[in-house]
Amino acid sequence: MLGLSDRGEADEARLVRALQEGLTALWREESAQHKKRLGSYYPSEVGGCLRKQYYSYTVGEKPSPEKLAVFATGRGVHASVAQALRKSGIVTVDAEEYPISLRISDEVELSGRVDVLLLQMDGRKVVLEVKSTSRIPERPHDDHLLQLQTYLHAMGLERGFLLYWDKRTGALNVFSSDRDEAYLRRLGERAIILHEHLKKGRPPLKEAFLQGRYWECDLCDYRGTCMPFVLEGIEPGSSICVFDLDGVVFDDGLKVKSILGKMGLPEGVRPEDLSAELWERFAAEYFSEQSFAMDRPSPPVLDMIKRKKREGLRVVLLSERSQASREATLRELTQHGVQFDALLLRPEDLSTYFWKRDMLKRLKENYVVEFFMDDSERVRAAAAKLGVNVLSSPSSAG
């Protein structure tokens, strides 16, 4: 039988509310100890999206359920790591939550707290930065390295370590990093860029979006303010048509035939039917800048793009080409006179299928997607499930 509080609240709901309000209070207490001020920036943040950091200073921070969960997990993991290291007898913990400050310029400093300061068995002091995560990375994240390097330069230490703890499986991995002046220069540049934008009251570029870190935008507390998936120069609510590049805007028949020939494969083989190993070889050649020279623009598609532009639609190109090929792709589009309003390229670590599907979903949040043209049956099927009108060619428009 459920009990009720004076507010007519069930015991279960009261416990949930108690935990949420308690975590919020703890979060606010800690935030109050680290009030943000112009000219002083956190090492843990300056390596991330600078637009997000800008809003954290100008809009303020709200403790979302996700933020509270990360906050609580981080506190528990950091304390457990320090206690475990002390108990081990292998290393000596010199300090926890050790405050540091690194002067960048007369107006800018980086200030924060080192998770654990260790005194190793050989007597050298080193820094340990602890990260709880849902997946152990194959290599340390760049923003985490920037944070660690801040501590090394601030304290004049030569070596530090990043410890990743998988909060689901308990798996651990540690990466070492020696003090590096190149990181110091990058830290200084990023801190000064953020500082200048705050002084001028102008948000920086949509860094996470432009670098293809769309998951950061999806989870960002400032998504509603930043509107990361509103494309530059295209007003929200506009009607857009979305085209794939290779196999749609560009006829890739010659390129495919040439690459299959080099691989010793029959002309009629479909690239999507290749084994994983063969596909990797094929894709490396197919998406190389040298192979772009074999592309031929598709006259029916270019005519359709021009017609849609005259009708007032905006043209978005959505390609599985990687972000690294942006400059070469822009040159190719200019060379062939392809008209477009936005070019979206795939981040390196995302598959074509999931990236295109998720990007169409995000575009639909801000625009009227009149149609999407792609040469992949699987991608078209995913778009159709989103309620997007799909085309395989201009003739299929009816």
N, C-alpha and C positions, 0 to 999 in steps of 0.2 A: 504494500500500500504506500503510495507516494505521500511524503509530507509536504506541507505548504508553509512558506514563510509568511511574515506579516504582509508582504506584498502580494500574497496569493501565488507565489512562485514555487514550482516543484523543486524538491531538493536537488535533483540532477541538474536542472537549469541554474540553480543557485551556485552549485559547485563550479560549473563552467564559467559563470559570470565572475565568481571570486578569483579564479585563475587568470582570466583575461584582464580584470581590473588590477590585480596584483602585478602581473607582468608589465602592464602599461605604466603603473606607478614606478616599478623598478627601472624601466626604460627611461622614463622622464627624469628620474633622479640622476641616472648616469649621464643623460644628455645635458642636464643642467651643469654638470661638472666639466663639460666640454662644449661650452657655448661657442657658436661659430661667429667669427668676426673677420672683417675685411683685412686681408694681408696675412692671415694665419690659416694654413690649410693642412688637411690630414694626409699623411703618407698613404693610408689605406684607401684613399679616395682619388688622389690626384692621378693615379694610373688608369682609372676608369673613365667612363664617358664624361667629358668636361661639361656638356650641356646639363647632364643630371646634377653635377656638383653645383653648377650655376643656380639651378632651381632650388637646391637644398639651402642656399644662402638667401635667395630672394623670395621664395614661396614658403619655406619652412618645411619641416618634416612631420609626417603623421605616422604613428606606429600601426601599420596594417597588420593583420594576422600573420602574414608571411614574415614580415620584419620582426615581429615578436618571437616567432618560432626560431628564426635564425639567431636572434639575440640570446634567447634562453639556451639554445644548443651550444652556441659559442662559449658562453660563460661556463657551462658545465664541462665542455671538452678542455678548455684552457686550464681550468683548475685541476682536472683529473690528470692531465699531462704533467703539470708541475709537481703534483703530489707523487705520481708514479716515478718520475725521474729522481726525486729525493729518496724514495724508498729503495731504488735500485742499488745505490751505493757505487754505481759505475761512474756517474758524473755528479758534479756539485752544482746545485741551483743557487746562483748568486743573488738573483732578484726576479721578481715578477712585476708585470705592469710598470716597467721602468720608464720614467718620462724622458723624452729627448726633444731637442730642437735643432733645426738645421737652417741657418740663415742663407737665403738665396740672393737677396738684394736688399737695398735699404728699406724697401716697402714690403718684401715678401719673405715669409719663413714657413717651413714645414715643421709641425709639432705633433707628437703622438706618444704612444706608449708601446714599448717592446713587450711582447708576450712573456718571454722567458730569457733571462740573461744567464748563460751557463759558464762555469769555469771548468774546462775540460781537464782530463787527467794529466795532460802535459803542461798545465798551468796557463794556457791561452784562453782568454775570454772570447766567447763566440755568442752570436745572437741566434735564437730559435723563434721562428714565427710559425704559429700553429693555425691550420686551416681545416675546419670540418667541411666535408663535401659529400655529395651523393654519388660521386664517381671519381676515382683516383685518376688524375691526368697522366699522360705518357711523358709529359715534360711540364715544368712549372709554368703557370700562367704569367704572362708578361706584367700585368698589374701587380701581382704578388712579388715578382722580382724587383720591381720599382720600389715597392714598399720596403722590402728587405734592404735594398741598397741605400735607402734613406737612412735607416738605422745604422748601417755600417759607416757611412760617411759622417753622420752626426756624432758617433762615438769613437771614430778613428780606429775601428776594428777591421781586421783583414778578412774575416770569414764569417758566413752566416748559413743557416739552414732553414729550409721550408719543409715543414712536416704536414703531410696531408693525411687526414683520418676519415675514412669512409664511414659515415654515421649509420649506414645500413648494414654493412658486413663486418665492420671493425678492422678492415684492411688498412695497412699503414704503408706510406712511402715517404722517403726523405730525399731532398735534393740540396746539394751544396752550391754556394755561390760566393766567389771572391769579390772583394771590393773592386769596382770598375768605374773609371772616370767617365766613360761614355754614358753610363746610367745617370750619373750626376748631371751631365749636360741636359739629358732628356727630362729629368725631373725639374730642372730649373726652367726649361722652356715651357713645359706644361703648366707649372705653377704660375708663371708670369702671364701666359695666355689667359688662364682663368681669372687672374687678378685684373687684367686690363678689361676683360669683358664685364666683370662686376663693376668696375669703376665707371664704365660707359653705359651700364644698364642695358647691354645688348647680349642676348644669348649666343653662345658659341654654336658652331655647326652641329648637326645631328650626328655626332661622332659614331655612336653605336650602330645607327642605321646605315650610315655611309660605309662602314667597315663590315657590314653583313652580320653584326651580332644582334639579330632580330629578337632572340629570346630575352636579351636584356631589356629591350623596349617593351616586350610583352609583359614583363614582370615589374617594370619601373613604376614607382609611386607617382611619377610626374607624367605618365603617359597622356592623361587628359589635358595637361598644360602644354606639353611639348608637341603632341600630335605627330609622332615620328613617321607615321605612314601616310601623311599628307605630302604629296610629292611637290617638290620645288616648282613653282610657277603654274600649278594646276589647282584651282580652287576646289575645296570640298563640295561635293554635290554635283560636280561636273560629270558629263557623260564621257566615258573613255572606251576605246577598243584596244585590246591587248593582243600583240603578235609575238610569236616565237621568232627567233632569228634563223638559225640553221635548219634548213628543210622547209622553211616557210618564206621569210623575206629573201633569204638567199637559197638558190638551188644548189644543193650540195652533192648532186649526182656524180659529177666529175671527181670531186674530192673523195667520196666514198669508194668509187671504182679504183682510184689510184692507190689508196691506202690498203684496200683489200688485196690488190695485186702485189704490193710490196710485202704483204704478210703471207703471200702464197695461197690465198683463199679464192674460191670461185667468185665470179662477178655477182652472181645472184644471191649470195649470202646476205641476210639481213643483220646489220650490226647488233640489234637488240637480241638476236638469237645466239650471239657468241657466248662462250664460257666466260667466267669472271676473269680468268687470266688473259684470254685473248681480248676481251673488251677493254681491259686496262691498257694493253698495248695499242689497241685501235684508238681509244680516247686520247691517249697522250699525243698521238700524231694528229688526230682530227681537230683537237682544240689548240694546236700549236699555231703561233702567229704565221709561220711559214706556209701553213696550209690554207690560211685565209685568202691567199692569192688565187686559189682555185675556185673560190666562190663566184657565182654568177647571180646577179639580182633577178628575181622573178618578176617579169613585167606585169602579169595580172595582179600580183600582190601590191606592187608599187603603185599601180593605177588605183587599186582599191584604197590604199592609204591616202593618196591625194584626194580621192573623192570624199572620204570620210572627214578629212581635214576641211574641205570646202563646206561640208555639212555642219561644221562646228564641233565635231568630236575631237577629243585629244587622243593622241596615239602614244601608247606605252609599249615598249619593247621589253619582253621578259625572256631572258636567255639563260641557258645552262652554262654558258661560258663563265669562267671564273672572274672574280674581281681583278685578278692580276692582269687580265687581258683588256681592261677598260680602254686604255689609250689606243691600243691597236684596233679595237673594235670601233671606237669613235672615228679613227682615220678611215676605216673601211666604209663606214656609213656615209661619211662626207664624200668620199671618192665616188660612191655610187648614187649620191643624191637622195638618200633615204630621209624622208621627213619624219620627225618624231618629237615628242615632248618630254619623254623620260626614258632612261635606259636602266633597267634593273638586271644586275648580274649575280650569279650564284656565289654565295660564300664557299670557301674552299672545303669546309668540312661537312657540308650538307648535300644530301642526295638530290638529284634533279626532281624526282617525283614529289618528295615531301616539301621541298623548297617552293616549287611552283604552286602546289596545292595550298600551302599555308600563306603564300604571298597573295594569291587570288582572294583568299578569305579576308586578309587584311585590307586589300584594296576595296573590297565590297563594303567595308565598314565606313569608308569615306567617299566612295564614288558610285556612280551608276555604270556598271560594267555591261556595255551593250553586247559584246561578244568577245570570245577568246579563240584565237586560231593557233593550233599547234599540230605538229605532225605525229605526235605520240598518242596512240590510242589509249594507253593507260592513263596518261595525264589528262586527256580529254574526258575520260570517264570520271576522274576525280573532280574535275571542274564542273561537270554536269551534276554531280551529287551536291555541289554547293549551290545549285540553281543558276549556274552561269550558262548562257547560250554558247555552244561550242561549234566551231567550224574546223574542217580539215583543209579547206582550200577556198579561194574566192567563189568558185562555182557552187560550193555547198551552201552558199548564202541564199540560194534560191532566187 
